[in-house]
Amino acid sequence: MATMTIRLPDDKHERLKRLAEQRGLSLNKLIEEWSTVALTEFDAETRFRLLAAKGDAKKALQVLDKLDAAFGKRPN
C-alpha cells in the first residue's frame, strides 16, 4: 500500500474530517472511496471512447432511427 500526502487549506481539512466522521468513516477511507469512484468513472469513459472509436456511425444512426420508430422521436 502506498502513502500519499496532499496539501489542503486547514478549513477544508477540518470540513472533510467532519464529513468523514458524519459518515462513520476515517478520512483515509473517505478519500479512498472517492478515488474508487473517480477511477471507475475514468475507466468507463475510457472504455466508451475506445468502443466509440471502433463503432460505425451509419449503423448507430440506423439503430437510433429504429428506436425513434418504436418509441417516438428524440427531442431536438
C-alpha positions as CSV (number, residue, x, y, z in Angstrom):
1,M,0.0,0.0,0.0
2,A,1.3,3.5,-0.9
3,T,1.2,6.6,1.1
4,M,0.1,9.9,-0.5
5,T,0.5,13.4,1.0
6,I,-1.8,16.1,-0.1
7,R,-1.9,19.7,0.9
8,L,-5.2,21.3,1.7
9,P,-6.2,24.5,3.5
10,D,-6.8,23.9,7.2
11,D,-10.5,24.7,7.0
12,K,-11.1,22.3,4.1
13,H,-9.2,19.6,6.0
14,E,-11.4,20.1,9.1
15,R,-14.6,20.1,7.0
16,L,-13.5,16.8,5.3
17,K,-12.8,15.3,8.7
18,R,-16.3,16.2,9.9
19,L,-17.8,14.8,6.8
20,A,-16.0,11.5,7.2
21,E,-17.0,11.4,10.9
22,Q,-20.6,12.0,10.0
23,R,-20.5,9.1,7.6
24,G,-18.8,6.9,10.1
25,L,-15.6,6.7,8.2
26,S,-12.0,7.6,8.7
27,L,-10.7,10.5,6.5
28,N,-8.5,8.0,4.8
29,K,-11.4,5.7,3.9
30,L,-13.5,8.6,2.6
31,I,-10.7,9.7,0.3
32,E,-10.2,6.0,-0.8
33,E,-13.9,5.7,-1.6
34,W,-13.8,8.9,-3.6
35,S,-10.8,7.8,-5.5
36,T,-12.5,4.5,-6.4
37,V,-15.5,6.4,-7.8
38,A,-13.2,8.7,-9.8
39,L,-11.3,5.8,-11.2
40,T,-14.4,3.9,-12.1
41,E,-15.8,6.9,-14.0
42,F,-12.5,7.3,-15.8
43,D,-12.4,3.6,-16.7
44,A,-16.0,3.7,-18.0
45,E,-15.3,6.8,-20.1
46,T,-12.1,5.3,-21.5
47,R,-13.9,2.1,-22.4
48,F,-16.8,4.1,-24.0
49,R,-14.3,6.2,-26.1
50,L,-12.5,3.0,-27.3
51,L,-15.7,1.3,-28.3
52,A,-17.0,4.5,-29.9
53,A,-13.8,4.8,-32.0
54,K,-14.4,1.3,-33.3
55,G,-18.1,2.0,-34.0
56,D,-19.9,2.5,-37.2
57,A,-21.7,5.9,-37.2
58,K,-24.0,4.8,-40.0
59,K,-25.1,1.7,-38.1
60,A,-25.5,3.7,-34.9
61,L,-27.8,6.2,-36.6
62,Q,-29.8,3.3,-38.1
63,V,-30.3,1.9,-34.5
64,L,-31.4,5.3,-33.3
65,D,-33.9,5.5,-36.2
66,K,-35.3,2.2,-35.2
67,L,-35.7,3.4,-31.6
68,D,-37.4,6.6,-32.8
69,A,-39.8,4.4,-34.8
70,A,-40.6,2.2,-31.8
71,F,-40.7,4.8,-29.0
72,G,-41.2,8.2,-30.7
73,K,-38.9,11.0,-31.9
74,R,-36.0,12.3,-29.9
75,P,-36.3,15.9,-28.7
76,N,-34.1,18.4,-30.7
